[in-house]
Amino acid sequence: MSLDFAMRPEWEVLRVRARAVAEQGVADHGQWSDSWINGHSKDFSKVLAAEGFIGMTWPTEVGGGGRPGIERIIMAEEMISAGAPIAASWFADRQMGPSLYTYGTAAQKAEFLPGILSGEASWCIGMSEPDAGSDLASLKTFADRQGDRYVVNGQKIWTSGAATADYCYVICRTSSEGPPHRGLSELIVPMDLDGIEVRPVRDMVGNSHFCEIFLTDVRVPAISLVGTEGAAFKQTMVQLGYERGGIDRLVSNRPLYDLALEHADRADPCTRQEIAAIETGYRLGRIMVYRGALGEGSADYSAGTKAFCTEHEQRVAQFAARVLGPAATVGESVPNAVCYAPAYTIQGGTSDIMRNIIGERILGLPREPR
């Protein structure tokens, strides 16, 4: 008895087409390390839209492709592995669209989904705050309902793509009563409203996709509320599931690995052993991502996927640094890709937090008494 892990013929056709589109995108717009977060091109987003690569898994009744989740994973793996610039549409396709068609009103779906599907509109996600990172329920940005408006005040940080986004999907507090996870709401906030200031955060390797957002008396129409006021914590947790379990957590620095393979001494048994371990890691990580896309595993399965895959990406960076040696310090792209690796297990939720989720919600282990 053998196990056949070959793709279905139609999936192989999709993979080949996605790779061709990705390579053309690199030729036209350049190659990016961590392209899902760094590679920003609205022109390429329109190409993705024309190919049907945005909203692939969305229901057909809202304009989506109605395709199985694994097909989006196959497409995205080719895009990211090639370094194609997909950041302009990535967040909206992955999280905002599904949130809107699941929890939004008919008017919100009609207004916002077409712009995402066409590749015209870019979105960012206002989650983390200076004192509310992994503990999202402790956020303080407040939206005060005043008639037909919410007046929003607060600060967001580590908001990727805010400097170029048309809209921000803001998680905020609309009530301070009860436990911390209660009273949270989600608002659609156009980024051109008065009172919004965006400051890009330049990190140690020169990337500036992270931003701070300052909201001062920002008046947002009440019809911008997504879902039920004060009950958005569960909505946000669903979003984090989309964010943590994707193929981007496995192949963000695949171009770096491919470069290292070109220079690796494969006659060296230790190098061969390390390559074998990394190739095994890619296969295990891909199976975990595919299982999530196929709906297998528990609701919190993505925590395990993220922990394994992002730690794998760090091993890839360490391997590349050893293989390339002094060449890893030449230019910008390779040193940046190597030095950026510690961020993989921090952004989107630290590995410690992921292991807590695995222990408490999947394995049912007791919390340590405080």
Number of C-alpha atoms within 10 A of each C-alpha: 3 4 5 6 7 8 11 9 9 9 15 14 11 17 22 14 15 21 21 15 21 27 20 15 24 19 11 13 16 14 21 24 26 25 24 22 24 22 24 23 18 19 16 25 27 21 16 22 18 13 13 14 22 26 29 23 19 21 14 12 9 17 15 19 17 14 14 14 17 18 21 21 19 21 22 25 24 23 27 29 26 27 28 32 31 27 24 29 31 24 22 28 23 20 21 22 25 20 21 20 20 13 17 20 16 11 10 17 18 15 11 18 22 17 13 25 28 18 26 16 21 24 29 26 22 27 24 24 22 12 14 15 19 18 14 20 20 17 23 22 23 23 26 18 16 12 9 11 17 22 19 26 20 18 24 26 23 23 22 23 24 26 20 17 18 16 21 23 23 22 26 28 27 22 17 14 10 8 9 17 19 19 21 29 24 27 24 24 23 16 21 11 13 13 14 18 16 18 14 19 18 12 11 10 14 11 14 18 21 20 20 22 23 19 21 15 17 19 21 23 17 16 15 19 22 23 18 14 16 18 16 23 19 12 18 19 14 16 16 17 18 17 20 25 26 25 27 25 26 31 30 27 26 22 21 24 21 15 14 21 17 11 11 18 13 13 8 9 10 11 17 14 12 14 18 12 14 18 13 12 20 19 13 16 24 22 14 25 27 20 18 23 21 13 13 12 13 10 14 20 23 26 24 21 25 31 25 20 29 27 19 22 25 21 17 26 25 15 22 23 22 14 20 18 11 9 12 20 15 11 9 11 15 22 17 17 21 22 17 20 20 14 12 22 23 15 14 19 19 19 20 13 17 23 16 16 19 19 15 12 15 17 10 10 12 9 9 5 4 3
